[in-house]
C-alpha cells in the first residue's frame, strides 16, 4: 500500500467531510483522520478559541503542520478543514497525501446542515461579519476555484444520505484501480 491509497476529503463546512469520511473509512477498512481534531489537540483548545486568541494565520500554520505530518500515513481517509485550499502551502501538500475528493453541496443545504449542527458555534469560527448565508456565498466564491484545482473527483452531497456519498466514492476508487490495472497490463 502507498499514500496514493489515501483518500483526502476537501470541501466547505457542512458538506459532509467528517460524516462521510467515517463511513468511507469503515467501507474501505482504512483509518479515519480528522485534521481539525488534530489541530484542536495540538492547540489544546477548540478551533474557535484558537482563531479568537491567535488568529487565522496561526490556525493555518497548525493546519499545514498537521498535513505535513500526515505524509507518511497509508490507508487512511483524511477529512480536512473547509478552508484548507486557501493556504498555498496546503495546496502543495494535498496531492502527496492521496487522491483528493471534493464534497460539494448547494448553499441552502449547507446553511441547513450548519444550522442543525450543535457543534457549529463551538468548532466552526465565523469567517466574517454579517449573516451566515452571505458568509457562505462569499467564502465559496473565493474557494470554489481552489477546490476545483485540487480535486481528483467531485461528489455533490445535496439531498444524499451519507452512505450513498461514501458509495459513490468507493465506486470511483474501484474504477480508478481498474483503469490503472488495465494500463499496467498494456506496458
C-alpha positions in Angstrom: 0.0 0.0 0.0 1.2 3.6 -0.6 0.0 7.1 0.2 -1.9 7.2 -3.1 -4.3 4.8 -1.5 -5.3 7.5 0.9 -8.5 9.5 0.3 -8.4 13.2 1.2 -11.8 14.9 1.6 -12.0 18.6 0.9 -15.0 20.9 0.7 -16.8 23.7 2.5 -18.2 23.3 6.0 -21.2 21.2 6.2 -20.7 19.3 3.0 -20.2 16.0 5.0 -16.4 15.5 5.1 -16.4 14.1 8.7 -19.6 12.1 8.5 -18.8 10.7 5.0 -15.2 10.2 6.0 -16.1 7.9 8.9 -18.4 5.8 6.8 -16.0 5.7 3.9 -13.1 4.6 6.2 -15.2 1.7 7.5 -16.2 0.6 4.0 -12.5 0.7 2.8 -11.2 -0.7 6.1 -9.0 2.4 6.4 -8.3 4.5 9.4 -10.1 7.9 9.7 -8.2 11.1 10.4 -9.9 14.5 11.1 -7.3 17.3 10.6 -9.5 19.7 12.6 -9.4 17.3 15.6 -5.7 17.0 15.3 -5.3 20.8 15.3 -7.5 21.1 18.3 -5.4 18.5 20.1 -2.2 20.4 19.3 -3.6 23.8 20.2 -5.2 22.5 23.4 -8.4 24.4 22.5 -11.3 24.4 20.1 -10.6 26.0 16.7 -13.0 28.8 17.5 -10.9 29.7 20.6 -7.7 29.3 18.7 -8.8 31.7 16.0 -10.2 34.1 18.5 -7.0 34.2 20.6 -4.2 33.7 18.0 -5.9 34.5 14.6 -6.4 32.7 11.3 -2.6 32.8 10.4 -1.8 30.6 13.5 -4.6 28.2 12.6 -3.3 27.9 9.0 0.2 27.3 10.3 -1.0 24.4 12.5 -3.1 23.1 9.7 0.0 23.0 7.4 2.0 21.2 10.2 -0.7 18.6 10.6 -0.9 18.0 6.8 2.9 17.7 6.6 2.9 15.2 9.5 0.4 13.0 7.6 2.7 12.5 4.6 3.9 9.0 5.7 0.3 7.8 6.5 -1.1 5.0 4.4 -4.6 3.5 4.1 -6.5 6.5 5.6 -9.4 8.7 4.8 -8.4 12.2 5.8 -11.1 14.8 6.4 -9.7 18.4 6.1 -11.0 21.7 7.3 -13.1 23.7 4.8 -10.5 26.4 4.2 -7.6 24.0 3.6 -7.1 25.1 0.0 -6.9 28.8 0.9 -3.3 28.3 2.0 -0.9 27.8 -0.9 1.3 25.6 1.3 -1.6 23.3 1.9 -2.3 23.1 -1.8 1.2 21.9 -2.4 0.9 19.2 0.3 -2.5 17.8 -0.7 -1.6 15.8 -3.8 1.2 14.0 -1.9 -1.3 12.8 0.7 -3.6 10.8 -1.6 -6.5 11.1 -4.0 -8.4 14.3 -3.3 -12.2 14.2 -3.3 -14.1 17.4 -3.2 -17.5 17.2 -1.5 -19.9 19.9 -2.6 -23.5 20.9 -1.7 -25.9 23.6 -2.6 -25.7 26.7 -0.5 -29.1 26.3 1.0 -28.3 22.7 2.0 -25.0 23.9 3.7 -26.9 26.5 5.6 -29.5 24.0 6.8 -26.8 21.5 7.8 -24.8 24.0 9.7 -27.9 25.5 11.5 -28.8 21.9 12.6 -25.4 21.1 13.9 -24.9 21.9 17.6 -21.1 21.9 17.1 -21.2 24.7 14.6 -20.7 27.6 17.1 -18.1 25.7 19.1 -16.0 24.2 16.4 -16.5 26.5 13.4 -15.4 30.1 13.9 -17.1 32.8 11.9 -15.4 33.6 8.6 -16.7 37.2 8.6 -19.2 39.7 9.8 -22.9 39.6 8.7 -25.4 36.9 8.0 -24.5 33.2 7.6 -25.9 32.9 4.1 -23.7 35.8 2.8 -20.7 34.3 4.6 -21.2 31.0 2.7 -21.6 32.8 -0.6 -18.5 34.9 -0.1 -16.3 32.1 1.1 -17.4 29.8 -1.8 -16.8 32.4 -4.4 -13.2 32.5 -3.2 -12.8 28.8 -2.6 -14.6 27.0 -5.5 -11.7 27.6 -8.0 -9.2 26.3 -5.3 -11.3 23.2 -4.5 -11.7 22.5 -8.3 -7.9 22.8 -8.9 -7.1 20.4 -6.0 -9.7 17.8 -6.7 -9.3 14.4 -8.5 -13.1 13.7 -8.1 -16.2 15.7 -7.1 -19.3 14.5 -5.3 -22.4 16.7 -4.8 -23.8 15.7 -1.4 -27.0 17.7 -1.7 -30.0 15.6 -0.7 -27.9 12.4 -0.4 -27.5 10.1 2.5 -24.0 9.7 4.0 -23.8 6.0 2.9 -24.7 6.9 -0.7 -22.0 9.5 -0.9 -19.5 7.1 0.5 -20.7 4.5 -2.0 -20.1 6.9 -4.9 -16.5 7.4 -3.7 -15.9 3.7 -3.4 -17.2 3.2 -7.0 -14.9 5.9 -8.2 -11.9 4.3 -6.4 -12.8 0.9 -7.9 -13.0 2.4 -11.4 -9.6 4.2 -10.9 -8.0 1.0 -9.7 -9.4 -1.0 -12.7 -8.1 1.7 -15.1 -4.7 1.7 -13.5 -4.5 -2.1 -13.6 -5.5 -2.2 -17.3 -2.9 0.4 -18.1 -0.2 -1.6 -16.2 -1.1 -4.6 -18.3 -0.5 -2.8 -21.5 3.0 -1.8 -20.5 
